[in-house]
Structure formats: structure tokens, C-alpha cells
Amino acid sequence: MYHFCLFLEKRNRSETLIRMMRTQSLHGPSPVTTFGPKACMLQNPHAVMHIQDPASQRLTWNKPPTSVLVIKKIRDASLLQPFKELCVFLTEVKNLLVYVEKKVLEDPAISGDENFGAITKKFCTFREDLDDISNRVDFIICLGGDGTLLYASSLFQESVPPVMAFHLGSLGFLTPFKFDTYQSQLTQIIEGNAAIVLRSRLRVRVLKENWEKKTRNAVRQVEGGGASEECPCVFQVLNEVVVDRGPSSYLSNVDLFLDGHLITTVQGDGVIVSTPTGSTAYAVAAGASMIHPNVPAIMITPICPHSLSFRPIVVPAGVELKIMLSRDARNTAWVSFDGRKRQEICHGDSITITTSCFPVPSICFRDPVNDWFESLAQCLHWNVRKKQNYLSSEDEDF
């Protein structure tokens, strides 16, 4: 009995010590999965989402990088000199193979520069939606605003190389690097000395009713030796999926399903389904909360809903959302993906949204926490106000 009591005393002391210890993890502790003497959580490895501690997310290379994709805002005269300077440094100093979009080099200010022509001959070019560069690029450099990072994301429908974004645009919420010290910053990244934040994306599947009919016909044609039909559209979205009423003057009327269950009908100007990264974009302008990009979640935000009680909600990242036109909708709806690929949604069409397993590894200037709050302060002026004056002891008497 004495040994048992001594064991309990030691165990209680060790448990107290564990509770007192504080780690640097940004996530809470893993919850206990046994409840009481006989109950426990059913283990299902296929439904578990493993999330690495953001404090330990560091960039490393299996092999030294040899190629880089440089994305530049098209026909922006202010970016010409930084673009040329960067490309010379990458090719001549770092001996990297530079990939550039073909239409960037078609800019007369670049194609007409004879001195820069010797450098452009070493480039590899590609065309959006025509050339696949997914397995050729080791990392990405963006020159411009937040739109360049969104564009970089759209080029990679599966695994995305690490992205280094320079603030050379207007807002720059997603572009933490300044171009003044690009050489030292690039050298650190090439050496693998950098923190990264994994910005989750949404996998969006748009299924048209006529495609379902085509698919059924295609099966018959394939069985009969005919050609197969077109597949549904699938998009990888970094910011948000927006479903709105388009040019119609009527309210949009769409049904919102979560894991197969109808949770509500959205009546208003539309609805925004966003990632944590997108929560600081269109969603925050529509009244949503701002979510740190390391939080595994999906934000659902109505646009001007015809109900005062319809507030934005946050749902777990592992759910499946589905949006369809309501049966009694007076008009069609329109959908866009990060502001692009806009298309009409008719009766019978569906939009299925899940969290993608291919995030965007965004390279941090300092770390995921400091970079995010720095962006909130500098770009959105979060909680900026004139400070209240100090109240002296004499003033307290009045």
C-alpha cells in the first residue's frame, strides 16, 4: 500500500510538472482520446488531419535549387528595373535557370532592350494553360502585389514550389519582402534558411448538369467505340470562391450543403467561401473575422444577406461544402475563383468545395506570426486610433 501511495504521489508530481511546462507550439495540446474507464475515440486514420506546429515550419532543400519561376505584373513600367536586376542576379550570379511567362518578354520595354537581350536568351518561357511547368520549377519569385501570388497559385494545380513575394504593388498583404535587400534574402532562401507558412487552398469542383448527361452519353460512346466527353472543371483556390447574382437585379437564392446536409439557403447578393488567407480579402470587407493562415478552417460569409441574423461562420477544414441554385430561384448565379474564370451556374449545376491537400508554401520574412500582424498593421491599419491622453492626478479631482 505504501509503494502504491508513493507511486501515486510521484505520478501526481510529474503530471503537475507537465501542466506547468509551457511549449512554443501555436497549437493547443493534442486532446485525450479516452473518456472515463471504458469510452474512447474510434481511430480512423483516413479522417485525421495532421498539422505541423507552425513554429517548426522551416524551408529545407533535398537538393540545391537549380531553377526559379519569376512572375512579374504585366506591363507595369515601375517593375522593369527590378525585374531586369533580379534576372541578371539569378542567371549570372546564382547560375539558376529562370522561367518567365512568354507574354512578359513580349513587352516592348523588354524585347527592345538590346543589353538585356543576352540575358533573355537564357530564359525558359511558358504559356498559361498550355505549358505544364509543375515539375520544372524549384521555387517562385513574385514581383508585384498580392495578385501575383494568386496568379502563381493558379499555375500549379497540384504541388506548389515555395513562393517568395516582393512588395512592389499597391497593397502587399501577402508580399512581406522588400526589394532593397533582395540579394541577401535570396541567398538565405537558396541556402534553406527561412521560415514558411502553409497557406491552405480550396479544391473546387464545378459540375454542370449537361456534363452529367454528356458523361452518361460518353460511357455509351466509349462502350460503342466513340470518343469520351469533357470532364468537370476543378480549380485550386487560394483566396475565395464567390457565388453572386451576377447582372440580375433579383436576390441570389442558393442552397448551402455541409457534408450532404442542407444547412441554409443564402438569399442576398451572394456568398463567399474563403480560406484563412482569403479571410483578409473580400470576406473581411463583407464583415467576416480575420483568421491566421495556420488555422485549419473554412470561412463562409454572406454578401448583403436579406436577414439580419445571417452572420459569417467558420467551419472545420475537413468538411465538404456544396452550393446549388435553389429550386425556386428566380435567376441564375455566377461563380468566380480568386476573381478569375468567372462562369454562370444554372439549375442542376453544383459547386463542391473541400480543403485541398496542396497548400501554397509562402516564405516568411520573419515568421508566420510576426509577418501576419505586421501585414494587419501596415496594410489594413488594424486597431489604429489616436491614443487617449494620460490622466494626471489633478485631472482626477474633476
Secondary structure, DSSP 8 states (H G I E B T S, - for coil): -HHHHHHHHHHHHHHHHHHH-----SS------EETTTEE----GGG------GGG-B---SS---EEEEEE-TT-GGGHHHHHHHHHIIIIIS--EEEEEHHHHTSHHHHT-HHHHHHHTT-EEE-TTT---TTT-SEEEEEESHHHHHHHHHT-SS----EEEEE-SS--SS--B-GGGHHHHHHHHHTT--BEEEE--EEEEEE-HHHHHHHHHHHHHHHTT-------EEEEESSEEEEE-TT-SS-EEEEEEETTEEEEEEEESEEEEE-TGGGGTHHHHTT-----TTS-EEEEEEES-S-TT---EEEETT--EEEEE-TT-SS-EEEEETTEEEEEE-TT-EEEEEE-S--EEEE-SS-HHHHHHHHHHHHS-TT---------HHHHT-
